[in-house]
Amino acid sequence: MNQSKRVIILGAGAAGLMAAGSIKNADITVLEKNEKAGKKLYITGKGRCNVTNDCDREKLLTNIVTNPKFLQSAFSSFGPQDTMRFFEERGVPLKTERGLRVFPVSDKASDITNALVKNAAQNGAKILYGKEVVNVYKNSNTGLFCVSCLCGSEYIADVLIIATGGKSYPLTGSSGDGCKFAKSLGHSIQPIRPALVPLILGQQVKPLEGLSLINVEVSVRQSKKEYKQFGEMIFTADGVSGPCVLSLSSLLSRDGLYDEAVLKIDLKPALIKEQLDARILRDFGVAKNKQLKNALHELLPKSLISFMIEYAELDGEKSVNSITKAEREKLVQAIKNFVFHIKALGEIEKGIVTGGGVSVSEINPKTMESKIVSSLYVVGEVLDVDALTGGFNIQIALSTGWVAGQSI
C-alpha cells in the first residue's frame, strides 16, 4: 500500500485502535462518536480491564461460544501471548489472576486504552472524536467509500474498517450501527441477541440481593442438553449475575433454550451428598445446643441462612440436637440443588457483549476483508462471534483488529 491510500476506521474501541496501530504506509483516520477512545474498555473487568486470558490456543477456542473456527487463523496470527507482549512492551505491566485472567498491574483500564491510543498515534493515525457516522456507501464509479457524519463532516476512503462494536452498553456508544452499515453495503446480519447477561428469575430473590458466592456450580438442563459453569455469582434484585452466570447465559442465548428453563445452583460442588451430610453433622456437634438458624454460619453465608432454611422447609427455631436424619437430607438436597425457574435473559442493553452480527461466512478469516465488497474490513464485536467471560472477548477484538491492519 502506498502513502496515498486512505483508510477510515469506524470506532476507536479495542478492535479499531489495534487496527489503526497495525496498518503500515497509509493515511489512517479513526472516527469515534464519543468524546474519548475505548469507552467500553473503561468499564470491563469492573474498571480493571480483563484484557486477555493467559491460555493456550486450544483453551482459547473452547471458550468461544459462536463461530470458533472462524477465529482460528486470527488467534494463530495474534493470540493471548502476543497481546501480553504488546502491552508489556508499551509500558503496561500485567498480572495473571484466578482463571488465567490477565489485568494491568495498576488495575486501571485506562492504561490499556492509553497504550492502544498511543500506539495508533505513533503509527500516524488521526483519531477524531464526536464523529457519529450516519451513512456509508461505496461509489461504484470511483470504488471509493463515502462516509457521512451527523455533524456534517464527510470523508472519502480507499479502505473502510467497521469496528463499531455491538449493541450492548449503549451508553458507551454501542448502538448496533456497524451492522446497519454492513447491511447497507450488502452483508447479511445474524439476529442480534444478548450475550453475557444476567438471568431474570421467576421467584422472588430480593432478600438475597447483593449476596456473592464463590466456587459454586450453576447448571441448566433443557431439551436433553446440559449447560454447566463453575465459579463466582451474585444475586441481583430480580435474578442472578456474576462470571459463571454470564457465561451460562451466552450458551443459553446461542441455542435459544432459556425459555422456562430451570437453573440449579450447587453451593458445595466439591462435596458429594454423603460428605456434605458428614460436614453438617460435625457442625451440629459443635453447636448442639443452638437453634438451626444459629448453627449454619460455618456452612453458609449469613444472609443466605434464613432463606435456605425456608427453602428446605425446615424449622429454624428447632434445636440442632433434635434435627432428624430426614431433615438433614432435606438441607443437603437444598444446598446441592438450589433451584430457580429462569424467566428471561437480561436485556441486551445490560449485556457485556452482543451475540449475532455480520455473518462470518461473508468475511475472509485470514484477512477480515469482506468477500462481498473489496477493501471493506469488519472486526471485533460487530462480527457474529462472542465468547465466555475471562478476557476472551477483548482478545477477539484485538486479534481481528491486528489481522485486518496487517492485511491492509
C-alpha positions in Angstrom: 0.0 0.0 0.0 1.4 3.4 -1.0 1.2 6.5 1.2 -1.7 7.9 -0.7 -4.1 5.2 0.3 -6.7 6.5 2.7 -8.1 4.2 5.4 -11.1 5.1 7.6 -11.8 3.2 10.7 -15.3 3.4 12.3 -14.9 3.2 16.0 -12.0 3.7 18.5 -12.6 0.7 20.6 -10.1 -2.2 21.1 -10.5 -3.6 17.6 -10.4 -0.2 15.8 -7.4 1.1 17.8 -5.5 -2.2 17.2 -6.1 -2.0 13.5 -5.1 1.7 13.5 -1.8 0.8 15.0 -1.1 -2.1 12.7 -1.6 -0.6 9.3 1.5 0.4 7.5 2.2 3.2 5.0 -1.3 4.7 4.9 -3.3 7.8 5.8 -5.4 6.5 8.7 -8.4 8.3 10.2 -10.4 6.9 13.1 -13.9 8.3 13.5 -15.2 7.9 17.1 -18.7 9.2 18.2 -17.7 9.5 21.8 -15.6 12.2 23.4 -12.8 9.7 24.1 -11.5 6.4 22.9 -12.1 2.9 24.3 -15.1 3.9 26.4 -16.3 0.4 26.7 -12.8 -0.8 27.8 -13.1 1.5 30.8 -15.9 -0.5 32.3 -14.7 -4.0 31.5 -13.5 -6.1 34.4 -15.2 -3.7 36.8 -12.9 -0.9 35.6 -9.8 -3.1 35.7 -9.9 -4.4 32.1 -9.5 -8.2 31.8 -7.5 -7.7 28.6 -6.9 -11.4 27.7 -6.6 -14.9 29.1 -3.1 -16.4 29.5 -4.2 -19.8 28.0 -3.2 -21.9 25.0 -4.9 -21.7 21.7 -7.0 -24.9 22.4 -8.5 -23.4 25.6 -9.0 -20.1 23.9 -11.1 -21.7 21.1 -13.1 -23.8 23.6 -14.2 -20.5 25.3 -15.6 -19.1 22.0 -19.3 -19.5 22.0 -20.1 -18.6 18.4 -18.1 -19.5 15.3 -14.8 -20.5 16.9 -13.5 -22.0 13.6 -13.7 -18.6 12.0 -11.2 -17.2 14.6 -8.6 -20.0 14.3 -6.5 -18.0 11.9 -6.7 -14.7 13.7 -5.7 -16.4 17.0 -2.8 -18.1 15.3 -1.6 -14.7 14.0 -2.2 -12.8 17.2 -3.0 -14.7 20.3 -3.0 -14.1 24.1 0.8 -14.2 24.4 1.1 -11.7 21.6 -1.4 -9.4 23.5 0.5 -9.7 26.7 3.8 -8.9 24.9 2.2 -6.0 23.1 1.2 -4.2 26.3 4.3 -5.1 28.3 6.5 -3.7 25.5 4.4 -0.5 25.7 4.9 0.1 29.4 1.9 -1.7 30.8 2.9 -4.4 33.2 0.4 -7.2 33.5 -0.6 -9.8 36.1 -2.5 -13.1 35.9 -5.2 -13.9 38.4 -7.6 -16.7 39.0 -8.8 -18.4 35.9 -5.8 -17.2 34.0 -7.4 -13.8 33.7 -4.9 -11.1 32.7 -5.2 -7.5 34.1 -2.9 -4.5 34.2 -0.9 -4.4 37.4 -2.3 -1.0 38.1 -5.9 -2.3 38.0 -6.6 0.7 35.7 -8.4 0.0 32.4 -7.2 3.5 31.3 -3.7 2.1 31.0 -4.8 -0.4 28.4 -6.8 2.2 26.4 -3.9 4.8 26.6 -1.4 2.2 25.3 -3.7 1.4 22.3 -4.3 5.1 21.6 -0.6 5.9 21.8 0.3 3.0 19.6 -2.2 4.2 16.9 -0.9 7.8 17.2 2.7 6.7 16.8 1.6 4.9 13.7 0.3 8.1 12.3 -3.4 7.5 12.8 -5.6 10.5 13.4 -8.4 9.9 15.9 -11.3 12.3 15.5 -13.9 12.5 18.4 -17.5 13.5 18.3 -17.9 12.0 14.8 -21.1 10.0 14.8 -21.3 8.2 11.4 -24.8 8.2 9.9 -24.2 6.9 6.4 -21.7 4.8 4.5 -21.7 3.8 0.8 -19.3 2.8 -1.9 -19.2 4.8 -5.1 -19.5 2.2 -7.9 -17.7 4.6 -10.3 -14.7 5.5 -8.3 -14.5 2.5 -6.0 -14.2 4.8 -3.0 -16.0 4.7 0.3 -18.0 7.8 1.3 -18.7 8.3 5.0 -21.1 11.0 6.3 -21.2 12.2 10.0 -24.1 13.7 11.9 -22.0 16.9 12.4 -22.0 17.4 8.6 -18.4 16.1 8.0 -17.8 13.8 5.1 -14.8 11.6 4.4 -13.6 9.6 1.4 -11.5 6.5 1.7 -9.9 3.7 -0.3 -10.3 1.3 2.6 -13.0 1.1 5.2 -12.9 -0.8 8.5 -16.1 -1.3 10.5 -15.1 -1.6 14.2 -18.2 -0.1 15.8 -18.8 -2.8 18.4 -22.1 -4.5 19.1 -25.4 -3.2 20.7 -24.7 -3.8 24.4 -24.0 -1.0 26.9 -25.4 1.7 24.5 -24.1 4.5 26.9 -20.6 3.6 25.6 -21.6 4.2 22.1 -22.5 0.7 21.1 -25.8 1.1 19.2 -25.6 -1.5 16.5 -24.7 1.0 13.8 -22.0 -1.2 12.4 -24.5 -3.9 11.4 -26.6 -1.3 9.7 -23.7 0.0 7.7 -22.6 -3.6 6.8 -26.1 -4.4 5.7 -26.3 -1.3 3.5 -23.1 -2.5 1.8 -24.6 -5.9 1.0 -23.8 -8.0 4.1 -26.1 -10.5 5.9 -26.7 -9.9 9.6 -27.3 -12.7 12.0 -30.0 -11.8 14.5 -28.7 -9.6 17.3 -29.1 -11.3 20.8 -27.9 -10.6 24.3 -24.8 -12.5 25.4 -23.1 -12.4 28.8 -26.2 -11.0 30.5 -27.8 -11.6 34.0 -30.6 -14.1 34.3 -34.1 -13.0 35.4 -35.7 -15.5 37.8 -39.3 -16.4 38.3 -39.0 -16.5 42.0 -38.6 -13.6 44.5 -34.9 -13.3 45.3 -34.9 -9.7 46.5 -33.9 -10.8 50.1 -30.6 -12.2 48.6 -29.8 -9.1 46.6 -26.0 -8.4 46.7 -25.1 -11.9 48.0 -21.9 -13.0 46.3 -21.0 -16.7 46.1 -17.7 -18.3 45.1 -16.8 -21.8 43.9 -20.4 -22.7 43.1 -21.7 -24.7 40.1 -24.6 -23.4 38.1 -26.3 -25.6 35.5 -29.3 -25.7 33.3 -30.8 -28.9 31.7 -33.1 -28.2 28.8 -34.1 -30.3 25.7 -31.6 -33.1 26.5 -28.8 -30.5 26.7 -27.0 -29.6 29.9 -25.1 -26.4 30.3 -22.7 -26.1 33.3 -20.4 -23.4 34.7 -18.3 -23.1 37.8 -17.1 -20.0 39.6 -18.5 -16.8 41.1 -22.0 -15.4 41.0 -24.1 -12.8 42.7 -27.8 -12.3 43.4 -29.5 -9.2 41.9 -32.9 -7.7 42.8 -34.6 -9.9 40.3 -32.2 -12.7 39.4 -28.5 -13.7 39.3 -25.4 -12.4 37.6 -21.6 -12.8 38.0 -19.0 -14.5 35.8 -20.3 -18.1 35.8 -23.9 -17.0 35.3 -23.0 -14.6 32.5 -21.1 -17.4 30.7 -24.1 -19.7 31.2 -26.4 -17.0 29.7 -24.3 -16.9 26.5 -24.6 -20.7 25.9 -28.4 -20.5 26.5 -28.8 -17.4 24.3 -26.9 -19.1 21.5 -29.1 -22.1 21.5 -32.3 -20.3 22.4 -33.1 -22.8 25.1 -33.6 -20.5 28.1 -37.4 -20.1 28.0 -38.9 -21.7 31.0 -35.7 -23.4 31.9 -34.6 -24.3 35.4 -31.4 -23.0 37.0 -29.7 -25.3 39.5 -27.1 -24.0 41.9 -24.8 -26.4 43.7 -23.5 -24.4 46.6 -21.0 -27.1 47.6 -19.9 -28.8 44.3 -16.7 -30.2 45.9 -18.7 -32.4 48.3 -20.9 -35.3 47.4 -24.1 -35.6 49.4 -22.6 -38.0 51.9 -19.6 -35.8 52.5 -21.9 -32.7 52.9 -24.1 -34.6 55.4 -21.0 -35.6 57.4 -19.9 -31.9 57.4 -23.3 -30.8 58.7 -23.2 -33.4 61.4 -19.8 -32.1 62.6 -21.1 -28.5 62.7 -24.2 -29.7 64.6 -21.9 -31.5 67.1 -20.2 -28.2 67.8 -23.4 -26.3 68.0 -25.7 -29.0 69.5 -27.5 -26.7 71.9 -28.2 -24.0 69.3 -31.2 -23.5 67.1 -30.8 -24.4 63.5 -30.9 -20.8 62.3 -27.8 -20.2 64.5 -25.9 -23.3 63.6 -25.1 -22.9 59.9 -22.7 -19.9 59.9 -19.7 -22.1 59.2 -21.5 -23.6 56.2 -23.4 -20.8 54.5 -23.2 -17.0 54.2 -25.1 -15.3 57.0 -27.5 -13.6 54.6 -28.4 -16.9 53.0 -29.2 -18.9 56.1 -32.8 -17.9 56.8 -33.7 -18.1 53.1 -32.2 -21.6 52.8 -34.0 -22.9 55.9 -37.3 -21.7 54.5 -36.4 -23.1 51.0 -35.6 -26.5 52.6 -38.9 -26.3 54.5 -37.3 -26.7 57.9 -37.9 -25.0 61.3 -35.2 -22.6 62.1 -36.2 -22.4 65.7 -35.6 -26.1 66.2 -32.6 -27.2 68.2 -30.0 -29.0 66.1 -29.8 -31.9 68.6 -33.3 -32.7 67.6 -32.9 -32.5 63.9 -33.7 -35.8 62.3 -31.8 -37.6 59.5 -34.7 -36.9 57.1 -34.4 -33.2 57.9 -30.7 -33.2 57.4 -31.3 -34.8 54.0 -33.7 -32.0 53.1 -30.9 -29.5 54.0 -28.3 -31.4 52.0 -30.7 -31.6 49.0 -31.4 -27.9 49.2 -27.7 -26.9 49.3 -26.8 -29.2 46.4 -29.9 -28.4 44.4 -30.8 -24.8 44.9 -33.3 -24.5 42.1 -35.0 -21.5 40.4 -37.0 -21.0 37.2 -35.5 -18.8 34.6 -38.0 -16.2 33.5 -35.9 -14.5 30.9 -32.4 -13.3 29.8 -31.5 -9.8 30.8 -31.9 -7.1 28.2 -29.3 -6.7 25.6 -28.5 -3.2 26.9 -27.2 -4.9 30.0 -25.1 -7.5 28.2 -21.4 -7.3 28.3 -21.1 -8.4 24.7 -23.5 -8.8 21.8 -24.4 -12.1 20.1 -25.1 -12.1 16.4 -23.8 -9.6 13.9 -22.2 -9.6 10.5 -22.2 -13.2 9.1 -18.7 -14.6 9.2 -19.4 -16.7 6.1 -19.0 -13.4 4.2 -15.7 -12.4 5.7 -12.2 -13.8 4.9 -11.0 -15.2 8.3 -7.3 -14.7 7.3 -7.7 -11.0 6.5 -11.1 -9.8 7.9 -11.8 -8.4 4.4 -15.3 -8.7 3.1 -15.9 -11.4 0.4 -18.6 -9.2 -1.0 -17.1 -5.7 -1.0 -13.5 -5.3 -1.8 -11.4 -3.1 0.6 -14.1 -3.4 3.3 -13.0 -5.0 6.6 -15.1 -6.0 9.6 -13.5 -6.5 13.0 -14.5 -7.0 16.6 -17.9 -7.4 18.3 -19.8 -6.3 15.2 -18.9 -9.8 13.8 -21.1 -12.8 14.7 -18.6 -14.0 17.2 -18.7 -14.0 21.0 -17.1 -15.8 23.9 -17.4 -16.6 27.6 -16.1 -14.3 30.4 -12.4 -14.3 31.2 -10.8 -11.9 28.7 -11.7 -13.8 25.6 -14.0 -11.2 24.0 -11.3 -8.5 24.2 -8.9 -11.0 22.7 -11.3 -11.4 19.8 -11.3 -7.7 19.2 -7.5 -7.3 19.4 -6.8 -10.4 17.2 -9.3 -9.4 14.5 -8.2 -5.8 14.5 -4.5 -6.7 14.3 -5.2 -9.2 11.4 -7.1 -6.5 9.4 -4.4 -4.0 9.9 -1.6 -6.4 8.9 -3.6 -7.5 5.8 -4.2 -3.9 4.6 
